[in-house]
Amino acid sequence: MAEDIHRTVDGVWRIESARIVATLTRATGDVGLAEDLAQEALVEALEKWPQTGVPRNAGAWLTMVAKRRAIDSWRRRAALDERHRAIAHALAETAEDEWEPIEDDVLRLVFIACHPVLSRESQIALTLRVVSGLSTQEIARMLLVPVPTVQARITRAKKTLAAARAPFETPEPAEWAARLAGVLGVVYLVFTEGYAATVGDLWIRRELASEALRLGRVLAGIVPREPEVLGLLALMEFQASRFSARVAPDGSPVLLADQDRTKWDRPQILRGRVALSRADALGRGRGPYALQAAIAQCHATAASVDETDWERIVLLYEALGRLAPSSVVALNRAVAVSMAWGPDAALEIVDALADAAVLQGSHLLPSVRGELLARVGRTAEARAELLTAAALATNARESTVLRAKAQRLAP
């Protein structure tokens, strides 16, 4: 029973955390305090729900418990200033099933977390924590940094926002430039964690990807003349269009070459093409998100893997590597090179990335190298690389796929 309650609480938190923290941040004006109150409410749920059962509206229950804790804390203080009295009065009148507007609140929460007083690293870590409800372990895997580093960034970010008295509001248009890059970065990271989960037993976390896509659509409505906003929206539309084909009935991953393309969401692909066309029509060139969207469009509009325009994808990755160079981009380019011109040329690129710091401890490099070695007939080496990748992969489904590939290469 206790184990079932733990799973229920975890599920509620993953689905409702952004709404809960956003509502509490609006009420208290302090994102750090809001998350602390939400965590205290989770603890109370673990204590009470085994006896009372799970409430009909679990998210609203957690929000009200957290609000009452805030009120109790303020009332215990020797002297309450006028602001605290007004907040406590307003909270006390809120009915349990009332909700603040989720669209506005979650978007405001993203903008608070991407406040210019924070470093880019802190913006990303804090937003992933409070908006997506990801654990510090999950965030560390996404960012390829140690867990203590993520914890330190989140703690420092909360203290900095509190010291700066950052208002809980969407910034004026004049302030967008200072925040937009951070907002787009974290929205895309939330989407990628939903698209291919870094940890756990699920290959796709639809709730995360759907929330990121919703935020992308809201942003595109607010700033319709920002090409990178439209580029990111196009990228997410293209990628999300394949969700129904990416998972087998038993939950196991279905790789691109094996996907039933008739299951791809054609209206969603069309929405992606429209968004990318709107970005291009602005005439300001393609940025990193628009380039990635163009790559995704090549996949989305191809009839099969063999009929994909791999040479164009290589060119797009080369452009992306100049605008936003990274080892991961170089690794993806190597995969495209292998499809366009064969595995030998790609192996040279991959071997040159062996010492890349960001890929150390990641399954990405050995998994790609294993595939390429298998294609050139170096079976024993390929099997060893794939087993190494399987051991490094933190997503259980992905690890299983890699082990199965290695087993098929067994002598």
Secondary structure, 3 states (H helix, E strand, C coil): CHHHHHHHHHHHHHHHHHHHHHHHHHHHCCHHHHHHHHHHHHHHHHHHHHHHCCCCCHHHHHHHHHHHHHHHHHHHCCCCCHHHHHHHHHHHCCCCCCCCCHHHHHHHHHHHHCCCCCCHHHHHHHHHHHCCCCCHHHHHHHHCCCHHHHHHHHHHHHHHHHHHCCCCCCCCHHHHHHHHHHHHHHHHHHHHHHHCCCCECCCCCHHHHHHHHHHHHHHHHHCCCCHHHHHHHHHHHHHHCCHHHHECCCCCECCHHHCCHHHCCHHHHHHHHHHHHHHHHCCCCCCHHHHHHHHHHHHHHCCCCCCCCHHHHHHHHHHHHHHCCCHHHHHHHHHHHHHHHCHHHHHHHHHHCCCCHHHCCCCHHHHHHHHHHHHCCCHHHHHHHHHHHHHHCCEHHHHHHHHHHHHHCCC
